[in-house]
Amino acid sequence: MATVLFIIVIIYTILFAFGFLSYIFTSVGLYKLAKKEEEGLSFFAWIPYLNKYILGRIAFGSNTQGIIMTILNIATLLLYISLMFLTRDLYLVYFAVIMSCVLSIVTVIYNYIARYKIYSRYSKSTIIMTVLDILSFGILGPIFIFAIRNNELKEK
């Protein structure tokens, strides 16, 4: 029993470390890109879920797109949290599961499009970065954002 508990603790420690590193890479990269593009709210890059506003703002050049990205990510989180409390009505649980899956897919696709737009503005390897980002299920996204943070803007 102690061995199983130890393995679980190790797995959660590794997942936490990966999540923390991903957060740091994304935050540093988005912050530097936001500063480069003279965004007034560049500190949002350090706030979870609000950093999606900066991602959308840099990628699409629009406050509206930044707000949409933020709302999509927060709505997805809230739907998943609500699943913990929906235990009495089975139809409501099914509806929430289906809605959270659909919303998750839309959010993921929107995030990939945003990162593609950023890659295309700051990198010569846009297609390669996008394909590797998608094939890694988004794991490489924070690393790529971090890697291009000091690149010059190709176009605006």
SERO-4910 file (N, C-alpha, C, O; in steps of 0.05 Angstrom, whole numbers):
BEGIN
 pado doro    nc1    nc2    nc3   cac1   cac2   cac3    cc1    cc2    cc3    oc1    oc2    oc3
  Met    A     17    -24      0      0      0      0     17     25      0     11     45    -13
  Ala    A     39     24     15     57     47     16     70     52    -11     75     75    -18
  Thr    A     76     31    -25     89     34    -52     70     47    -71     78     65    -87
  Val    A     44     40    -71     24     52    -89     21     81    -82     20     98   -100
  Leu    A     20     88    -57     18    116    -48     42    132    -57     40    155    -66
  Phe    A     66    120    -54     90    133    -63     90    139    -93     98    161   -102
  Ile    A     81    119   -109     79    123   -138     60    145   -145     65    161   -163
  Ile    A     37    146   -131     17    166   -136     28    194   -129     24    213   -144
  Val    A     43    196   -107     55    222   -100     76    230   -120     77    254   -127
  Ile    A     91    212   -130    112    218   -150     98    227   -176    107    247   -188
  Ile    A     77    214   -185     63    222   -209     51    250   -206     54    266   -224
  Tyr    A     38    255   -184     26    282   -179     48    303   -177     44    326   -187
  Thr    A     71    297   -166     93    316   -165    103    322   -193    109    345   -199
  Ile    A    106    302   -209    115    306   -237     95    323   -252    102    341   -266
  Leu    A     69    317   -249     48    332   -263     48    361   -253     44    379   -270
  Phe    A     51    365   -228     52    392   -217     76    407   -228     73    431   -236
  Ala    A     99    394   -228    123    407   -239    120    414   -268    128    436   -277
  Phe    A    109    396   -284    104    402   -312     85    425   -315     89    443   -332
  Gly    A     63    425   -300     44    447   -302     56    474   -294     51    494   -306
  Phe    A     72    474   -273     85    498   -264    105    508   -285    106    532   -291
  Leu    A    121    491   -297    140    499   -318    125    509   -342    133    529   -355
  Ser    A    103    496   -349     87    505   -372     76    533   -366     76    550   -384
  Tyr    A     67    538   -342     56    564   -334     78    586   -336     74    607   -346
  Ile    A    102    579   -326    124    598   -327    132    605   -356    135    628   -363
  Phe    A    136    584   -373    143    589   -401    122    606   -415    129    625   -429
  Thr    A     96    599   -411     75    614   -424     74    643   -414     72    662   -430
  Ser    A     76    647   -388     75    674   -377     98    691   -386     94    714   -393
  Val    A    122    681   -385    146    696   -393    143    703   -423    147    726   -431
  Gly    A    136    683   -439    134    688   -468    112    708   -475    117    727   -490
  Leu    A     88    705   -463     66    724   -469     72    751   -458     65    772   -471
  Tyr    A     85    753   -435     92    779   -423    111    794   -442    107    818   -447
  Lys    A    132    780   -451    151    794   -469    138    802   -495    144    823   -505
  Leu    A    121    785   -506    108    792   -531     88    815   -527     86    832   -544
  Ala    A     75    815   -504     56    837   -499     71    863   -495     62    884   -504
  Lys    A     94    862   -482    110    886   -479    120    896   -506    120    920   -512
  Lys    A    128    877   -523    138    884   -550    115    897   -566    121    915   -582
  Glu    A     91    888   -562     68    900   -577     55    922   -562     34    932   -570
  Glu    A     67    931   -540     59    954   -524     30    951   -514     14    969   -515
  Glu    A     24    927   -503     -1    922   -491     -2    934   -463     17    931   -448
  Gly    A    -23    948   -457    -25    961   -431    -29    941   -408    -21    947   -385
  Leu    A    -41    919   -413    -48    899   -393    -29    875   -394    -38    852   -391
  Ser    A     -4    879   -400     15    857   -404     18    840   -379     26    817   -381
  Phe    A     13    851   -355     15    836   -330     -6    814   -329     -3    795   -313
  Phe    A    -27    815   -346    -47    793   -347    -33    767   -355    -44    745   -350
  Ala    A    -10    768   -368      4    744   -376     11    726   -352     15    702   -355
  Trp    A     12    738   -329     19    723   -304     -5    713   -289     -2    699   -269
  Ile    A    -29    720   -298    -53    712   -283    -67    689   -299    -75    693   -321
  Pro    A    -69    666   -286    -82    643   -300   -110    651   -310   -124    665   -296
  Tyr    A   -117    642   -333   -142    646   -347   -143    675   -359   -154    678   -381
  Leu    A   -133    695   -345   -132    721   -357   -109    723   -378   -109    741   -395
  Asn    A    -90    705   -376    -69    705   -396    -79    698   -423    -67    703   -444
  Lys    A   -103    685   -424   -115    680   -450   -124    705   -464   -126    707   -488
  Tyr    A   -130    726   -448   -137    752   -460   -113    763   -475   -115    772   -497
  Ile    A    -89    761   -463    -65    770   -476    -59    753   -501    -51    764   -522
  Leu    A    -63    727   -499    -59    710   -522    -77    718   -545    -68    720   -568
  Gly    A   -102    722   -539   -121    730   -560   -115    758   -570   -118    763   -594
  Arg    A   -107    776   -553   -102    804   -561    -77    805   -579    -77    819   -599
  Ile    A    -57    790   -572    -33    789   -589    -38    775   -616    -30    785   -637
  Ala    A    -52    753   -614    -57    737   -638    -75    751   -658    -70    752   -682
  Phe    A    -97    761   -648   -118    772   -666   -118    802   -667   -131    814   -685
  Gly    A   -103    815   -649   -102    844   -649   -129    857   -642   -135    879   -651
  Ser    A   -144    844   -626   -171    854   -619   -178    848   -590   -173    826   -580
  Asn    A   -189    868   -577   -198    864   -549   -220    843   -549   -222    827   -530
  Thr    A   -238    844   -568   -260    826   -569   -251    797   -570   -261    780   -556
  Gln    A   -231    792   -587   -220    764   -589   -207    756   -563   -209    733   -555
  Gly    A   -193    774   -550   -181    768   -524   -203    761   -503   -199    743   -487
  Ile    A   -224    777   -503   -246    771   -484   -260    745   -490   -266    730   -472
  Ile    A   -264    739   -516   -276    713   -524   -259    690   -514   -269    670   -504
  Met    A   -232    692   -518   -215    670   -509   -216    667   -479   -216    644   -469
  Thr    A   -217    689   -464   -218    687   -435   -244    675   -427   -245    657   -409
  Ile    A   -266    683   -438   -293    672   -431   -294    642   -438   -304    627   -422
  Leu    A   -284    635   -461   -284    606   -468   -269    589   -448   -279    568   -439
  Asn    A   -246    598   -440   -230    583   -421   -243    582   -393   -242    561   -380
  Ile    A   -254    604   -384   -267    605   -358   -293    588   -358   -299    574   -339
  Ala    A   -308    590   -380   -333    575   -382   -327    545   -382   -342    529   -370
  Thr    A   -306    537   -395   -298    508   -395   -291    499   -367   -300    478   -358
  Leu    A   -276    515   -353   -269    509   -325   -294    507   -308   -297    488   -293
  Leu    A   -312    526   -310   -336    526   -294   -354    502   -300   -367    491   -282
  Leu    A   -355    494   -326   -371    470   -333   -359    445   -320   -374    428   -309
  Tyr    A   -333    443   -321   -320    419   -308   -324    420   -278   -328    399   -266
  Ile    A   -323    443   -265   -328    445   -237   -357    437   -230   -362    424   -210
  Ser    A   -375    446   -247   -403    441   -242   -409    411   -243   -428    402   -230
  Leu    A   -394    396   -258   -398    367   -259   -394    353   -232   -406    332   -227
  Met    A   -378    365   -215   -375    354   -188   -400    356   -171   -404    340   -152
  Phe    A   -417    375   -177   -440    380   -161   -466    370   -173   -487    370   -160
  Leu    A   -465    360   -198   -489    350   -211   -491    320   -208   -480    305   -224
  Thr    A   -504    311   -187   -506    282   -183   -534    272   -182   -539    248   -185
  Arg    A   -554    289   -179   -582    280   -177   -596    275   -203   -610    256   -207
  Asp    A   -592    293   -222   -606    292   -247   -588    282   -269   -570    295   -278
  Leu    A   -593    257   -277   -575    244   -297   -575    258   -323   -555    260   -336
  Tyr    A   -598    268   -332   -600    283   -357   -583    309   -357   -571    316   -376
  Leu    A   -584    322   -334   -568    346   -331   -538    340   -331   -522    355   -342
  Val    A   -530    317   -320   -502    308   -320   -494    303   -349   -473    312   -358
  Tyr    A   -511    288   -364   -505    283   -392   -502    309   -408   -483    312   -424
  Phe    A   -520    327   -404   -520    353   -418   -494    368   -411   -481    378   -429
  Ala    A   -487    368   -386   -462    383   -377   -437    369   -389   -419    383   -397
  Val    A   -437    343   -390   -414    329   -401   -411    335   -431   -389    341   -441
  Ile    A   -433    334   -446   -433    340   -474   -425    368   -479   -408    374   -497
  Met    A   -436    387   -464   -430    415   -467   -400    421   -461   -387    436   -474
  Ser    A   -390    408   -440   -362    413   -432   -343    401   -454   -322    413   -459
  Cys    A   -351    379   -466   -334    367   -487   -334    386   -512   -313    391   -523
  Val    A   -358    395   -519   -360    413   -543   -345    439   -537   -330    448   -554
  Leu    A   -349    450   -514   -335    475   -507   -305    471   -505   -290    489   -513
  Ser    A   -296    448   -496   -268    442   -495   -256    441   -523   -234    451   -527
  Ile    A   -269    428   -541   -260    425   -568   -258    453   -581   -238    459   -594
  Val    A   -279    469   -578   -278    496   -589   -255    512   -577   -241    526   -592
  Thr    A   -252    510   -551   -230    525   -538   -203    517   -547   -186    533   -552
  Val    A   -198    491   -550   -173    480   -559   -167    490   -587   -145    498   -593
  Ile    A   -186    488   -605   -182    497   -632   -177    526   -633   -159    535   -648
  Tyr    A   -191    542   -618   -187    571   -617   -159    578   -607   -146    596   -617
  Asn    A   -149    562   -587   -122    566   -576   -101    559   -597    -81    573   -600
  Tyr    A   -105    537   -612    -87    530   -634    -86    552   -655    -64    558   -665
  Ile    A   -109    562   -663   -110    583   -683    -95    608   -673    -80    621   -688
  Ala    A    -99    615   -648    -85    638   -636    -55    634   -636    -40    652   -644
  Arg    A    -46    611   -628    -17    605   -628     -6    605   -656     16    615   -661
  Tyr    A    -21    594   -676    -13    594   -704     -8    623   -713     11    629   -726
  Lys    A    -27    641   -706    -24    669   -714      0    682   -702     14    698   -715
  Ile    A      6    675   -677     30    686   -664     55    675   -677     74    689   -682
  Tyr    A     55    648   -682     78    636   -695     83    649   -722    106    655   -729
  Ser    A     62    654   -737     65    665   -764     75    694   -763     87    703   -782
  Arg    A     71    708   -741     81    735   -739    109    737   -728    123    757   -733
  Tyr    A    118    717   -713    144    718   -700    164    697   -708    186    696   -697
  Ser    A    156    678   -726    174    656   -732    173    650   -762    153    655   -776
  Lys    A    195    639   -772    196    630   -800    187    601   -802    181    592   -824
  Ser    A    185    588   -779    177    559   -779    148    556   -770    142    539   -753
  Thr    A    131    572   -780    103    572   -772     89    545   -774     78    535   -754
  Ile    A     91    532   -797     77    507   -802     89    485   -784     74    469   -772
  Ile    A    115    483   -782    128    463   -766    120    466   -737    114    446   -723
  Met    A    121    491   -727    113    495   -699     84    488   -694     78    476   -673
  Thr    A     67    495   -712     38    489   -709     33    459   -709     19    449   -692
  Val    A     45    445   -728     41    416   -730     52    402   -705     38    385   -694
  Leu    A     76    410   -696     87    398   -672     70    405   -647     67    388   -630
  Asp    A     60    429   -646     43    437   -624     18    420   -623     10    410   -602
  Ile    A      5    415   -646    -19    399   -647    -13    370   -641    -27    357   -626
  Leu    A      9    359   -653     16    331   -649     23    326   -620     20    303   -610
  Ser    A     33    346   -606     41    342   -578     17    349   -559     20    350   -535
  Phe    A     -6    353   -571    -30    360   -555    -27    385   -539    -37    387   -517
  Gly    A    -12    404   -550     -8    430   -537     15    431   -517     20    453   -506
  Ile    A     28    410   -513     50    409   -494     73    428   -503     85    441   -486
  Leu    A     78    429   -529    100    446   -539     92    475   -542    110    492   -547
  Gly    A     66    482   -541     57    509   -544     72    529   -525     82    549   -535
  Pro    A     72    524   -499     86    542   -481    116    545   -488    128    566   -485
  Ile    A    129    523   -496    157    524   -503    161    541   -528    180    556   -529
  Phe    A    144    538   -548    146    554   -572    141    583   -567    156    600   -577
  Ile    A    121    589   -551    116    618   -544    140    629   -530    148    652   -535
  Phe    A    152    614   -511    176    623   -497    199    627   -517    215    646   -514
  Ala    A    202    608   -536    225    609   -554    224    633   -573    244    643   -581
  Ile    A    200    642   -580    198    664   -600    195    691   -586    191    711   -600
  Arg    A    196    692   -560    191    717   -545    209    740   -553    201    763   -551
  Asn    A    234    734   -561    253    755   -568    255    759   -598    270    777   -607
  Asn    A    240    744   -614    241    748   -643    229    774   -651    212    785   -637
  Glu    A    237    784   -673    226    809   -684    200    803   -698    196    782   -710
  Leu    A    182    822   -697    156    820   -711    160    820   -741    173    838   -751
  Lys    A    150    800   -755    153    798   -783    135    818   -798    144    831   -817
  Glu    A    111    821   -788     92    839   -800     71    846   -779     69    833   -758
  Lys    A     56    867   -784     35    874   -765      9    877   -780    -12    883   -768
***
